[in-house]
Amino acid sequence: MHINPDGTCTVRDGNGVLYKVLGAVGVVIIYVVPFVLTAVLNGLIISSLRQRVIRRRTTLLASTQVQGDSPDEQAISIMLVTVSVAFLVLTFPFQVNWLYTQIAEVGEG
Protein backbone atom coordinates (compact mmCIF):
# COMPACT_ATOMS: atom_id res chain seq x y z
CA MET A 1 0.00 0.00 0.00
CA HIS A 2 1.30 3.44 -0.89
CA ILE A 3 0.11 6.88 0.18
CA ASN A 4 0.44 9.44 -2.61
CA PRO A 5 1.49 13.07 -2.01
CA ASP A 6 -2.08 14.22 -2.59
CA GLY A 7 -3.24 11.97 0.29
CA THR A 8 -4.81 9.25 -1.81
CA CYS A 9 -3.94 5.63 -1.18
CA THR A 10 -3.01 3.14 -3.89
CA VAL A 11 -2.19 -0.53 -3.79
CA ARG A 12 1.01 -1.51 -5.55
CA ASP A 13 0.43 -4.77 -7.29
CA GLY A 14 3.26 -5.41 -9.71
CA ASN A 15 1.54 -7.61 -12.29
CA GLY A 16 -2.05 -7.54 -11.04
CA VAL A 17 -1.93 -10.80 -9.07
CA LEU A 18 -4.06 -9.45 -6.22
CA TYR A 19 -6.70 -8.21 -8.66
CA LYS A 20 -6.80 -11.58 -10.46
CA VAL A 21 -7.00 -13.58 -7.22
CA LEU A 22 -9.80 -11.43 -5.79
CA GLY A 23 -11.61 -11.60 -9.13
CA ALA A 24 -11.34 -15.38 -9.17
CA VAL A 25 -12.57 -15.66 -5.57
CA GLY A 26 -15.50 -13.38 -6.40
CA VAL A 27 -16.49 -15.41 -9.45
CA VAL A 28 -16.27 -18.66 -7.50
CA ILE A 29 -18.41 -17.33 -4.64
CA ILE A 30 -20.97 -15.52 -6.80
CA TYR A 31 -21.33 -17.94 -9.72
CA VAL A 32 -19.59 -21.29 -9.35
CA VAL A 33 -20.73 -22.28 -5.84
CA PRO A 34 -24.42 -21.45 -6.50
CA PHE A 35 -24.18 -23.15 -9.91
CA VAL A 36 -22.84 -26.40 -8.41
CA LEU A 37 -25.25 -26.36 -5.45
CA THR A 38 -28.22 -25.66 -7.72
CA ALA A 39 -27.24 -28.43 -10.13
CA VAL A 40 -26.82 -30.97 -7.31
CA LEU A 41 -30.03 -29.99 -5.53
CA ASN A 42 -31.96 -30.02 -8.84
CA GLY A 43 -30.73 -33.55 -9.39
CA LEU A 44 -32.02 -34.55 -5.96
CA ILE A 45 -35.40 -32.90 -6.55
CA ILE A 46 -35.79 -34.55 -9.96
CA SER A 47 -34.84 -37.91 -8.47
CA SER A 48 -37.39 -37.45 -5.70
CA LEU A 49 -40.10 -36.50 -8.19
CA ARG A 50 -39.37 -39.59 -10.29
CA GLN A 51 -39.51 -41.84 -7.22
CA ARG A 52 -42.87 -40.32 -6.28
CA VAL A 53 -44.26 -41.02 -9.74
CA ILE A 54 -43.04 -44.63 -9.58
CA ARG A 55 -44.46 -45.06 -6.06
CA ARG A 56 -47.78 -43.56 -7.12
CA ARG A 57 -48.03 -45.92 -10.11
CA THR A 58 -47.31 -48.97 -7.93
CA THR A 59 -49.87 -47.77 -5.41
CA LEU A 60 -52.45 -47.35 -8.17
CA LEU A 61 -51.83 -50.91 -9.33
CA ALA A 62 -51.96 -52.32 -5.80
CA SER A 63 -55.07 -50.55 -4.54
CA THR A 64 -57.82 -48.22 -5.60
CA GLN A 65 -57.17 -45.72 -2.83
CA VAL A 66 -54.28 -43.32 -3.52
CA GLN A 67 -52.62 -41.21 -0.88
CA GLY A 68 -49.79 -38.85 -1.64
CA ASP A 69 -48.77 -35.34 -2.43
CA SER A 70 -51.27 -32.90 -3.75
CA PRO A 71 -50.96 -31.66 -7.34
CA ASP A 72 -50.05 -28.23 -5.92
CA GLU A 73 -46.95 -29.65 -4.22
CA GLN A 74 -45.82 -31.32 -7.42
CA ALA A 75 -46.44 -28.12 -9.41
CA ILE A 76 -44.38 -26.11 -6.93
CA SER A 77 -41.53 -28.64 -7.18
CA ILE A 78 -41.60 -28.46 -10.97
CA MET A 79 -41.62 -24.66 -10.82
CA LEU A 80 -38.63 -24.71 -8.46
CA VAL A 81 -36.69 -26.94 -10.83
CA THR A 82 -37.64 -24.72 -13.79
CA VAL A 83 -36.39 -21.56 -12.08
CA SER A 84 -33.20 -23.31 -11.01
CA VAL A 85 -32.54 -24.57 -14.53
CA ALA A 86 -33.12 -21.04 -15.85
CA PHE A 87 -30.47 -19.78 -13.42
CA LEU A 88 -28.04 -22.47 -14.57
CA VAL A 89 -28.65 -21.75 -18.26
CA LEU A 90 -28.34 -17.99 -17.86
CA THR A 91 -25.15 -18.01 -15.74
CA PHE A 92 -23.32 -20.79 -17.57
CA PRO A 93 -22.20 -18.64 -20.57
CA PHE A 94 -20.52 -16.14 -18.24
CA GLN A 95 -18.70 -18.93 -16.42
CA VAL A 96 -17.46 -20.40 -19.70
CA ASN A 97 -16.34 -16.97 -20.93
CA TRP A 98 -14.56 -16.23 -17.66
CA LEU A 99 -12.79 -19.60 -17.70
CA TYR A 100 -11.76 -19.11 -21.34
CA THR A 101 -10.39 -15.63 -20.54
CA GLN A 102 -8.41 -16.98 -17.58
CA ILE A 103 -6.91 -19.78 -19.66
CA ALA A 104 -6.07 -17.35 -22.47
CA GLU A 105 -4.30 -15.02 -20.00
CA VAL A 106 -2.25 -17.90 -18.59
CA GLY A 107 -1.29 -18.90 -22.14
CA GLU A 108 -0.13 -15.36 -22.91
CA GLY A 109 1.84 -14.99 -19.68
Backbone atoms as SQL, in Angstrom:
CREATE TABLE atoms (id INTEGER PRIMARY KEY, chain TEXT, resi INTEGER, resn TEXT, atom TEXT, x REAL, y REAL, z REAL);
INSERT INTO atoms VALUES
  (1, 'A', 1, 'MET', 'N', 0.851, -1.160, 0.000),
  (2, 'A', 1, 'MET', 'CA', 0.000, 0.000, 0.000),
  (3, 'A', 1, 'MET', 'C', 0.901, 1.228, 0.000),
  (4, 'A', 2, 'HIS', 'N', 0.486, 2.237, -0.756),
  (5, 'A', 2, 'HIS', 'CA', 1.302, 3.438, -0.886),
  (6, 'A', 2, 'HIS', 'C', 0.406, 4.666, -0.764),
  (7, 'A', 3, 'ILE', 'N', 0.858, 5.626, 0.037),
  (8, 'A', 3, 'ILE', 'CA', 0.115, 6.879, 0.183),
  (9, 'A', 3, 'ILE', 'C', 0.763, 7.905, -0.738),
  (10, 'A', 4, 'ASN', 'N', -0.033, 8.454, -1.640),
  (11, 'A', 4, 'ASN', 'CA', 0.439, 9.440, -2.610),
  (12, 'A', 4, 'ASN', 'C', 0.568, 10.812, -1.958),
  (13, 'A', 5, 'PRO', 'N', 1.341, 11.715, -2.563),
  (14, 'A', 5, 'PRO', 'CA', 1.491, 13.072, -2.006),
  (15, 'A', 5, 'PRO', 'C', 0.171, 13.828, -1.860),
  (16, 'A', 6, 'ASP', 'N', -0.794, 13.516, -2.700),
  (17, 'A', 6, 'ASP', 'CA', -2.078, 14.217, -2.592),
  (18, 'A', 6, 'ASP', 'C', -2.991, 13.597, -1.533),
  (19, 'A', 7, 'GLY', 'N', -2.492, 12.582, -0.800),
  (20, 'A', 7, 'GLY', 'CA', -3.243, 11.971, 0.290),
  (21, 'A', 7, 'GLY', 'C', -4.059, 10.754, -0.106),
  (22, 'A', 8, 'THR', 'N', -4.075, 10.437, -1.386),
  (23, 'A', 8, 'THR', 'CA', -4.806, 9.250, -1.805),
  (24, 'A', 8, 'THR', 'C', -3.959, 8.000, -1.572),
  (25, 'A', 9, 'CYS', 'N', -4.614, 6.888, -1.470),
  (26, 'A', 9, 'CYS', 'CA', -3.935, 5.626, -1.185),
  (27, 'A', 9, 'CYS', 'C', -4.064, 4.709, -2.399),
  (28, 'A', 10, 'THR', 'N', -2.977, 4.093, -2.787),
  (29, 'A', 10, 'THR', 'CA', -3.005, 3.142, -3.888),
  (30, 'A', 10, 'THR', 'C', -2.343, 1.843, -3.450),
  (31, 'A', 11, 'VAL', 'N', -2.774, 0.777, -4.072),
  (32, 'A', 11, 'VAL', 'CA', -2.188, -0.528, -3.794),
  (33, 'A', 11, 'VAL', 'C', -1.214, -0.834, -4.917),
  (34, 'A', 12, 'ARG', 'N', 0.011, -1.144, -4.544),
  (35, 'A', 12, 'ARG', 'CA', 1.007, -1.511, -5.547),
  (36, 'A', 12, 'ARG', 'C', 0.932, -3.010, -5.754),
  (37, 'A', 13, 'ASP', 'N', 0.554, -3.356, -6.935),
  (38, 'A', 13, 'ASP', 'CA', 0.430, -4.766, -7.293),
  (39, 'A', 13, 'ASP', 'C', 1.148, -4.919, -8.625),
  (40, 'A', 14, 'GLY', 'N', 2.373, -5.351, -8.562),
  (41, 'A', 14, 'GLY', 'CA', 3.256, -5.410, -9.710),
  (42, 'A', 14, 'GLY', 'C', 2.608, -5.876, -11.005),
  (43, 'A', 15, 'ASN', 'N', 2.117, -7.093, -11.048),
  (44, 'A', 15, 'ASN', 'CA', 1.543, -7.605, -12.287),
  (45, 'A', 15, 'ASN', 'C', 0.054, -7.943, -12.144),
  (46, 'A', 16, 'GLY', 'N', -0.613, -7.364, -11.197),
  (47, 'A', 16, 'GLY', 'CA', -2.054, -7.537, -11.042),
  (48, 'A', 16, 'GLY', 'C', -2.480, -8.863, -10.422),
  (49, 'A', 17, 'VAL', 'N', -1.606, -9.494, -9.669),
  (50, 'A', 17, 'VAL', 'CA', -1.934, -10.795, -9.071),
  (51, 'A', 17, 'VAL', 'C', -3.071, -10.664, -8.067),
  (52, 'A', 18, 'LEU', 'N', -3.014, -9.647, -7.223),
  (53, 'A', 18, 'LEU', 'CA', -4.057, -9.451, -6.218),
  (54, 'A', 18, 'LEU', 'C', -5.420, -9.261, -6.887),
  (55, 'A', 19, 'TYR', 'N', -5.462, -8.463, -7.938),
  (56, 'A', 19, 'TYR', 'CA', -6.697, -8.212, -8.662),
  (57, 'A', 19, 'TYR', 'C', -7.243, -9.506, -9.257),
  (58, 'A', 20, 'LYS', 'N', -6.375, -10.324, -9.857),
  (59, 'A', 20, 'LYS', 'CA', -6.799, -11.583, -10.463),
  (60, 'A', 20, 'LYS', 'C', -7.294, -12.570, -9.407),
  (61, 'A', 21, 'VAL', 'N', -6.598, -12.639, -8.282),
  (62, 'A', 21, 'VAL', 'CA', -7.004, -13.575, -7.220),
  (63, 'A', 21, 'VAL', 'C', -8.349, -13.174, -6.643),
  (64, 'A', 22, 'LEU', 'N', -8.514, -11.884, -6.345),
  (65, 'A', 22, 'LEU', 'CA', -9.796, -11.433, -5.793),
  (66, 'A', 22, 'LEU', 'C', -10.920, -11.594, -6.808),
  (67, 'A', 23, 'GLY', 'N', -10.613, -11.387, -8.085),
  (68, 'A', 23, 'GLY', 'CA', -11.614, -11.603, -9.131),
  (69, 'A', 23, 'GLY', 'C', -12.024, -13.060, -9.210),
  (70, 'A', 24, 'ALA', 'N', -11.044, -13.950, -9.116),
  (71, 'A', 24, 'ALA', 'CA', -11.342, -15.383, -9.169),
  (72, 'A', 24, 'ALA', 'C', -12.168, -15.817, -7.959),
  (73, 'A', 25, 'VAL', 'N', -11.812, -15.322, -6.789),
  (74, 'A', 25, 'VAL', 'CA', -12.573, -15.655, -5.575),
  (75, 'A', 25, 'VAL', 'C', -14.004, -15.146, -5.700),
  (76, 'A', 26, 'GLY', 'N', -14.163, -13.937, -6.218),
  (77, 'A', 26, 'GLY', 'CA', -15.498, -13.377, -6.400),
  (78, 'A', 26, 'GLY', 'C', -16.341, -14.202, -7.353),
  (79, 'A', 27, 'VAL', 'N', -15.754, -14.597, -8.467),
  (80, 'A', 27, 'VAL', 'CA', -16.487, -15.408, -9.446),
  (81, 'A', 27, 'VAL', 'C', -16.875, -16.752, -8.841),
  (82, 'A', 28, 'VAL', 'N', -15.966, -17.357, -8.108),
  (83, 'A', 28, 'VAL', 'CA', -16.265, -18.657, -7.498),
  (84, 'A', 28, 'VAL', 'C', -17.411, -18.523, -6.500),
  (85, 'A', 29, 'ILE', 'N', -17.364, -17.507, -5.661),
  (86, 'A', 29, 'ILE', 'CA', -18.409, -17.330, -4.639),
  (87, 'A', 29, 'ILE', 'C', -19.747, -16.935, -5.259),
  (88, 'A', 30, 'ILE', 'N', -19.719, -16.057, -6.249),
  (89, 'A', 30, 'ILE', 'CA', -20.966, -15.525, -6.797),
  (90, 'A', 30, 'ILE', 'C', -21.597, -16.455, -7.830),
  (91, 'A', 31, 'TYR', 'N', -20.777, -17.153, -8.626),
  (92, 'A', 31, 'TYR', 'CA', -21.335, -17.942, -9.723),
  (93, 'A', 31, 'TYR', 'C', -21.115, -19.443, -9.595),
  (94, 'A', 32, 'VAL', 'N', -19.907, -19.865, -9.292),
  (95, 'A', 32, 'VAL', 'CA', -19.590, -21.293, -9.351),
  (96, 'A', 32, 'VAL', 'C', -20.254, -22.061, -8.211),
  (97, 'A', 33, 'VAL', 'N', -20.131, -21.573, -6.980),
  (98, 'A', 33, 'VAL', 'CA', -20.729, -22.283, -5.842),
  (99, 'A', 33, 'VAL', 'C', -22.248, -22.389, -5.999),
  (100, 'A', 34, 'PRO', 'N', -22.972, -21.292, -6.296),
  (101, 'A', 34, 'PRO', 'CA', -24.417, -21.448, -6.503),
  (102, 'A', 34, 'PRO', 'C', -24.753, -22.359, -7.682),
  (103, 'A', 35, 'PHE', 'N', -23.941, -22.301, -8.740),
  (104, 'A', 35, 'PHE', 'CA', -24.176, -23.155, -9.906),
  (105, 'A', 35, 'PHE', 'C', -24.094, -24.626, -9.515),
  (106, 'A', 36, 'VAL', 'N', -23.039, -25.001, -8.813),
  (107, 'A', 36, 'VAL', 'CA', -22.843, -26.398, -8.415),
  (108, 'A', 36, 'VAL', 'C', -23.934, -26.835, -7.436),
  (109, 'A', 37, 'LEU', 'N', -24.201, -26.010, -6.427),
  (110, 'A', 37, 'LEU', 'CA', -25.248, -26.359, -5.454),
  (111, 'A', 37, 'LEU', 'C', -26.608, -26.511, -6.129),
  (112, 'A', 38, 'THR', 'N', -26.932, -25.591, -7.030),
  (113, 'A', 38, 'THR', 'CA', -28.217, -25.657, -7.717),
  (114, 'A', 38, 'THR', 'C', -28.311, -26.908, -8.578),
  (115, 'A', 39, 'ALA', 'N', -27.231, -27.238, -9.285),
  (116, 'A', 39, 'ALA', 'CA', -27.239, -28.435, -10.128),
  (117, 'A', 39, 'ALA', 'C', -27.432, -29.697, -9.277),
  (118, 'A', 40, 'VAL', 'N', -26.713, -29.797, -8.173),
  (119, 'A', 40, 'VAL', 'CA', -26.825, -30.974, -7.313),
  (120, 'A', 40, 'VAL', 'C', -28.217, -31.069, -6.697),
  (121, 'A', 41, 'LEU', 'N', -28.710, -29.972, -6.165),
  (122, 'A', 41, 'LEU', 'CA', -30.032, -29.992, -5.535),
  (123, 'A', 41, 'LEU', 'C', -31.140, -30.242, -6.557),
  (124, 'A', 42, 'ASN', 'N', -30.983, -29.719, -7.779),
  (125, 'A', 42, 'ASN', 'CA', -31.956, -30.025, -8.835),
  (126, 'A', 42, 'ASN', 'C', -31.980, -31.519, -9.124),
  (127, 'A', 43, 'GLY', 'N', -30.795, -32.105, -9.173),
  (128, 'A', 43, 'GLY', 'CA', -30.727, -33.551, -9.390),
  (129, 'A', 43, 'GLY', 'C', -31.473, -34.317, -8.306),
  (130, 'A', 44, 'LEU', 'N', -31.309, -33.893, -7.064),
  (131, 'A', 44, 'LEU', 'CA', -32.016, -34.551, -5.957),
  (132, 'A', 44, 'LEU', 'C', -33.529, -34.360, -6.056),
  (133, 'A', 45, 'ILE', 'N', -33.960, -33.165, -6.421),
  (134, 'A', 45, 'ILE', 'CA', -35.399, -32.899, -6.554),
  (135, 'A', 45, 'ILE', 'C', -35.984, -33.732, -7.688),
  (136, 'A', 46, 'ILE', 'N', -35.293, -33.771, -8.817),
  (137, 'A', 46, 'ILE', 'CA', -35.787, -34.549, -9.957),
  (138, 'A', 46, 'ILE', 'C', -35.850, -36.032, -9.604),
  (139, 'A', 47, 'SER', 'N', -34.836, -36.514, -8.911),
  (140, 'A', 47, 'SER', 'CA', -34.836, -37.908, -8.473),
  (141, 'A', 47, 'SER', 'C', -36.012, -38.193, -7.544),
  (142, 'A', 48, 'SER', 'N', -36.265, -37.292, -6.625),
  (143, 'A', 48, 'SER', 'CA', -37.386, -37.451, -5.700),
  (144, 'A', 48, 'SER', 'C', -38.724, -37.437, -6.435),
  (145, 'A', 49, 'LEU', 'N', -38.859, -36.545, -7.416),
  (146, 'A', 49, 'LEU', 'CA', -40.101, -36.497, -8.188),
  (147, 'A', 49, 'LEU', 'C', -40.311, -37.793, -8.965),
  (148, 'A', 50, 'ARG', 'N', -39.252, -38.323, -9.548),
  (149, 'A', 50, 'ARG', 'CA', -39.366, -39.588, -10.286),
  (150, 'A', 50, 'ARG', 'C', -39.768, -40.731, -9.357),
  (151, 'A', 51, 'GLN', 'N', -39.163, -40.778, -8.168),
  (152, 'A', 51, 'GLN', 'CA', -39.512, -41.839, -7.222),
  (153, 'A', 51, 'GLN', 'C', -40.976, -41.741, -6.799),
  (154, 'A', 52, 'ARG', 'N', -41.456, -40.501, -6.641),
  (155, 'A', 52, 'ARG', 'CA', -42.868, -40.315, -6.284),
  (156, 'A', 52, 'ARG', 'C', -43.788, -40.845, -7.368),
  (157, 'A', 53, 'VAL', 'N', -43.433, -40.555, -8.625),
  (158, 'A', 53, 'VAL', 'CA', -44.262, -41.023, -9.739),
  (159, 'A', 53, 'VAL', 'C', -44.279, -42.543, -9.772),
  (160, 'A', 54, 'ILE', 'N', -43.117, -43.161, -9.582),
  (161, 'A', 54, 'ILE', 'CA', -43.043, -44.631, -9.578),
  (162, 'A', 54, 'ILE', 'C', -43.850, -45.199, -8.421),
  (163, 'A', 55, 'ARG', 'N', -43.712, -44.597, -7.236),
  (164, 'A', 55, 'ARG', 'CA', -44.461, -45.061, -6.062),
  (165, 'A', 55, 'ARG', 'C', -45.956, -44.910, -6.277),
  (166, 'A', 56, 'ARG', 'N', -46.344, -43.798, -6.888),
  (167, 'A', 56, 'ARG', 'CA', -47.776, -43.556, -7.124),
  (168, 'A', 56, 'ARG', 'C', -48.343, -44.587, -8.097),
  (169, 'A', 57, 'ARG', 'N', -47.559, -44.921, -9.138),
  (170, 'A', 57, 'ARG', 'CA', -48.029, -45.921, -10.106),
  (171, 'A', 57, 'ARG', 'C', -48.172, -47.293, -9.447),
  (172, 'A', 58, 'THR', 'N', -47.213, -47.670, -8.610),
  (173, 'A', 58, 'THR', 'CA', -47.315, -48.975, -7.933),
  (174, 'A', 58, 'THR', 'C', -48.492, -48.972, -6.975),
  (175, 'A', 59, 'THR', 'N', -48.735, -47.861, -6.327),
  (176, 'A', 59, 'THR', 'CA', -49.871, -47.770, -5.408),
  (177, 'A', 59, 'THR', 'C', -51.180, -47.886, -6.182),
  (178, 'A', 60, 'LEU', 'N', -51.245, -47.265, -7.350),
  (179, 'A', 60, 'LEU', 'CA', -52.452, -47.355, -8.168),
  (180, 'A', 60, 'LEU', 'C', -52.718, -48.796, -8.598),
  (181, 'A', 61, 'LEU', 'N', -51.663, -49.510, -8.926),
  (182, 'A', 61, 'LEU', 'CA', -51.829, -50.908, -9.334),
  (183, 'A', 61, 'LEU', 'C', -52.221, -51.790, -8.154),
  (184, 'A', 62, 'ALA', 'N', -51.716, -51.478, -6.971),
  (185, 'A', 62, 'ALA', 'CA', -51.961, -52.316, -5.798),
  (186, 'A', 62, 'ALA', 'C', -53.334, -52.075, -5.173),
  (187, 'A', 63, 'SER', 'N', -53.794, -50.834, -5.184),
  (188, 'A', 63, 'SER', 'CA', -55.074, -50.551, -4.544),
  (189, 'A', 63, 'SER', 'C', -55.797, -49.453, -5.298),
  (190, 'A', 64, 'THR', 'N', -57.036, -49.261, -4.955),
  (191, 'A', 64, 'THR', 'CA', -57.822, -48.221, -5.600),
  (192, 'A', 64, 'THR', 'C', -57.726, -46.899, -4.860),
  (193, 'A', 65, 'GLN', 'N', -57.273, -46.936, -3.629),
  (194, 'A', 65, 'GLN', 'CA', -57.171, -45.725, -2.825),
  (195, 'A', 65, 'GLN', 'C', -55.749, -45.182, -2.907),
  (196, 'A', 66, 'VAL', 'N', -55.600, -43.914, -3.328),
  (197, 'A', 66, 'VAL', 'CA', -54.281, -43.318, -3.520),
  (198, 'A', 66, 'VAL', 'C', -54.085, -42.203, -2.509),
  (199, 'A', 67, 'GLN', 'N', -52.998, -42.286, -1.793),
  (200, 'A', 67, 'GLN', 'CA', -52.622, -41.209, -0.885),
  (201, 'A', 67, 'GLN', 'C', -51.268, -40.681, -1.342),
  (202, 'A', 68, 'GLY', 'N', -51.082, -39.402, -1.217),
  (203, 'A', 68, 'GLY', 'CA', -49.793, -38.849, -1.639),
  (204, 'A', 68, 'GLY', 'C', -49.832, -37.341, -1.665),
  (205, 'A', 69, 'ASP', 'N', -48.879, -36.789, -2.354),
  (206, 'A', 69, 'ASP', 'CA', -48.765, -35.338, -2.430),
  (207, 'A', 69, 'ASP', 'C', -49.880, -34.766, -3.296),
  (208, 'A', 70, 'SER', 'N', -50.254, -33.569, -2.964),
  (209, 'A', 70, 'SER', 'CA', -51.265, -32.896, -3.749),
  (210, 'A', 70, 'SER', 'C', -50.655, -32.417, -5.065),
  (211, 'A', 71, 'PRO', 'N', -51.481, -32.172, -6.063),
  (212, 'A', 71, 'PRO', 'CA', -50.962, -31.656, -7.338),
  (213, 'A', 71, 'PRO', 'C', -50.257, -30.301, -7.169),
  (214, 'A', 72, 'ASP', 'N', -50.686, -29.527, -6.168),
  (215, 'A', 72, 'ASP', 'CA', -50.047, -28.234, -5.923),
  (216, 'A', 72, 'ASP', 'C', -48.589, -28.413, -5.506),
  (217, 'A', 73, 'GLU', 'N', -48.325, -29.406, -4.657),
  (218, 'A', 73, 'GLU', 'CA', -46.950, -29.652, -4.216),
  (219, 'A', 73, 'GLU', 'C', -46.071, -30.067, -5.382),
  (220, 'A', 74, 'GLN', 'N', -46.591, -30.897, -6.261),
  (221, 'A', 74, 'GLN', 'CA', -45.823, -31.317, -7.424),
  (222, 'A', 74, 'GLN', 'C', -45.594, -30.141, -8.367),
  (223, 'A', 75, 'ALA', 'N', -46.589, -29.292, -8.550),
  (224, 'A', 75, 'ALA', 'CA', -46.441, -28.121, -9.414),
  (225, 'A', 75, 'ALA', 'C', -45.391, -27.163, -8.863),
  (226, 'A', 76, 'ILE', 'N', -45.369, -26.983, -7.551),
  (227, 'A', 76, 'ILE', 'CA', -44.382, -26.112, -6.930),
  (228, 'A', 76, 'ILE', 'C', -42.987, -26.690, -7.109),
  (229, 'A', 77, 'SER', 'N', -42.841, -28.008, -6.974),
  (230, 'A', 77, 'SER', 'CA', -41.534, -28.638, -7.179),
  (231, 'A', 77, 'SER', 'C', -41.063, -28.460, -8.616),
  (232, 'A', 78, 'ILE', 'N', -41.962, -28.629, -9.561),
  (233, 'A', 78, 'ILE', 'CA', -41.605, -28.461, -10.970),
  (234, 'A', 78, 'ILE', 'C', -41.227, -27.009, -11.248),
  (235, 'A', 79, 'MET', 'N', -41.946, -26.066, -10.643),
  (236, 'A', 79, 'MET', 'CA', -41.622, -24.658, -10.817),
  (237, 'A', 79, 'MET', 'C', -40.241, -24.336, -10.234),
  (238, 'A', 80, 'LEU', 'N', -39.937, -24.913, -9.082),
  (239, 'A', 80, 'LEU', 'CA', -38.628, -24.714, -8.458),
  (240, 'A', 80, 'LEU', 'C', -37.512, -25.223, -9.356),
  (241, 'A', 81, 'VAL', 'N', -37.697, -26.395, -9.917),
  (242, 'A', 81, 'VAL', 'CA', -36.690, -26.944, -10.826),
  (243, 'A', 81, 'VAL', 'C', -36.560, -26.067, -12.072),
  (244, 'A', 82, 'THR', 'N', -37.669, -25.578, -12.597),
  (245, 'A', 82, 'THR', 'CA', -37.635, -24.725, -13.788),
  (246, 'A', 82, 'THR', 'C', -36.863, -23.438, -13.536),
  (247, 'A', 83, 'VAL', 'N', -37.113, -22.795, -12.414),
  (248, 'A', 83, 'VAL', 'CA', -36.391, -21.565, -12.076),
  (249, 'A', 83, 'VAL', 'C', -34.913, -21.851, -11.878),
  (250, 'A', 84, 'SER', 'N', -34.603, -22.952, -11.236),
  (251, 'A', 84, 'SER', 'CA', -33.205, -23.311, -11.011),
  (252, 'A', 84, 'SER', 'C', -32.482, -23.597, -12.322),
  (253, 'A', 85, 'VAL', 'N', -33.145, -24.291, -13.228),
  (254, 'A', 85, 'VAL', 'CA', -32.536, -24.574, -14.532),
  (255, 'A', 85, 'VAL', 'C', -32.339, -23.270, -15.307),
  (256, 'A', 86, 'ALA', 'N', -33.277, -22.347, -15.199),
  (257, 'A', 86, 'ALA', 'CA', -33.118, -21.044, -15.855),
  (258, 'A', 86, 'ALA', 'C', -31.880, -20.334, -15.313),
  (259, 'A', 87, 'PHE', 'N', -31.665, -20.383, -14.007),
  (260, 'A', 87, 'PHE', 'CA', -30.465, -19.785, -13.418),
  (261, 'A', 87, 'PHE', 'C', -29.213, -20.434, -13.989),
  (262, 'A', 88, 'LEU', 'N', -29.209, -21.754, -14.055),
  (263, 'A', 88, 'LEU', 'CA', -28.044, -22.469, -14.572),
  (264, 'A', 88, 'LEU', 'C', -27.765, -22.092, -16.031),
  (265, 'A', 89, 'VAL', 'N', -28.810, -22.061, -16.836),
  (266, 'A', 89, 'VAL', 'CA', -28.647, -21.754, -18.260),
  (267, 'A', 89, 'VAL', 'C', -28.180, -20.319, -18.464),
  (268, 'A', 90, 'LEU', 'N', -28.683, -19.398, -17.669),
  (269, 'A', 90, 'LEU', 'CA', -28.338, -17.995, -17.856),
  (270, 'A', 90, 'LEU', 'C', -26.959, -17.626, -17.294),
  (271, 'A', 91, 'THR', 'N', -26.462, -18.332, -16.298),
  (272, 'A', 91, 'THR', 'CA', -25.150, -18.005, -15.739),
  (273, 'A', 91, 'THR', 'C', -24.025, -18.813, -16.370),
  (274, 'A', 92, 'PHE', 'N', -24.351, -19.924, -17.005),
  (275, 'A', 92, 'PHE', 'CA', -23.315, -20.788, -17.571),
  (276, 'A', 92, 'PHE', 'C', -22.468, -20.095, -18.642),
  (277, 'A', 93, 'PRO', 'N', -23.047, -19.313, -19.564),
  (278, 'A', 93, 'PRO', 'CA', -22.198, -18.643, -20.569),
  (279, 'A', 93, 'PRO', 'C', -21.150, -17.717, -19.944),
  (280, 'A', 94, 'PHE', 'N', -21.504, -17.003, -18.892),
  (281, 'A', 94, 'PHE', 'CA', -20.524, -16.138, -18.238),
  (282, 'A', 94, 'PHE', 'C', -19.385, -16.963, -17.651),
  (283, 'A', 95, 'GLN', 'N', -19.732, -18.077, -17.029),
  (284, 'A', 95, 'GLN', 'CA', -18.698, -18.925, -16.425),
  (285, 'A', 95, 'GLN', 'C', -17.755, -19.473, -17.484),
  (286, 'A', 96, 'VAL', 'N', -18.301, -19.891, -18.614),
  (287, 'A', 96, 'VAL', 'CA', -17.460, -20.402, -19.703),
  (288, 'A', 96, 'VAL', 'C', -16.567, -19.288, -20.236),
  (289, 'A', 97, 'ASN', 'N', -17.123, -18.106, -20.437),
  (290, 'A', 97, 'ASN', 'CA', -16.345, -16.966, -20.927),
  (291, 'A', 97, 'ASN', 'C', -15.238, -16.600, -19.949),
  (292, 'A', 98, 'TRP', 'N', -15.560, -16.573, -18.668),
  (293, 'A', 98, 'TRP', 'CA', -14.562, -16.231, -17.659),
  (294, 'A', 98, 'TRP', 'C', -13.441, -17.262, -17.642),
  (295, 'A', 99, 'LEU', 'N', -13.788, -18.535, -17.698),
  (296, 'A', 99, 'LEU', 'CA', -12.787, -19.600, -17.704),
  (297, 'A', 99, 'LEU', 'C', -11.907, -19.506, -18.946),
  (298, 'A', 100, 'TYR', 'N', -12.520, -19.257, -20.101),
  (299, 'A', 100, 'TYR', 'CA', -11.762, -19.106, -21.342),
  (300, 'A', 100, 'TYR', 'C', -10.791, -17.930, -21.245),
  (301, 'A', 101, 'THR', 'N', -11.255, -16.816, -20.696),
  (302, 'A', 101, 'THR', 'CA', -10.393, -15.632, -20.540),
  (303, 'A', 101, 'THR', 'C', -9.224, -15.938, -19.613),
  (304, 'A', 102, 'GLN', 'N', -9.490, -16.631, -18.514),
  (305, 'A', 102, 'GLN', 'CA', -8.406, -16.977, -17.581),
  (306, 'A', 102, 'GLN', 'C', -7.375, -17.893, -18.226),
  (307, 'A', 103, 'ILE', 'N', -7.840, -18.871, -18.988),
  (308, 'A', 103, 'ILE', 'CA', -6.910, -19.784, -19.659),
  (309, 'A', 103, 'ILE', 'C', -6.109, -19.047, -20.723),
  (310, 'A', 104, 'ALA', 'N', -6.765, -18.132, -21.440),
  (311, 'A', 104, 'ALA', 'CA', -6.066, -17.351, -22.466),
  (312, 'A', 104, 'ALA', 'C', -4.997, -16.466, -21.844),
  (313, 'A', 105, 'GLU', 'N', -5.287, -15.873, -20.670),
  (314, 'A', 105, 'GLU', 'CA', -4.298, -15.017, -19.998),
  (315, 'A', 105, 'GLU', 'C', -3.107, -15.836, -19.515),
  (316, 'A', 106, 'VAL', 'N', -3.345, -17.040, -19.035),
  (317, 'A', 106, 'VAL', 'CA', -2.252, -17.896, -18.590),
  (318, 'A', 106, 'VAL', 'C', -1.384, -18.285, -19.793),
  (319, 'A', 107, 'GLY', 'N', -2.019, -18.542, -20.925),
  (320, 'A', 107, 'GLY', 'CA', -1.291, -18.900, -22.137),
  (321, 'A', 107, 'GLY', 'C', -0.430, -17.761, -22.655),
  (322, 'A', 108, 'GLU', 'N', -0.912, -16.522, -22.474),
  (323, 'A', 108, 'GLU', 'CA', -0.133, -15.360, -22.909),
  (324, 'A', 108, 'GLU', 'C', 1.040, -15.067, -21.987),
  (325, 'A', 109, 'GLY', 'N', 0.846, -15.348, -20.697),
  (326, 'A', 109, 'GLY', 'CA', 1.839, -14.994, -19.683),
  (327, 'A', 109, 'GLY', 'C', 2.914, -15.971, -19.583);
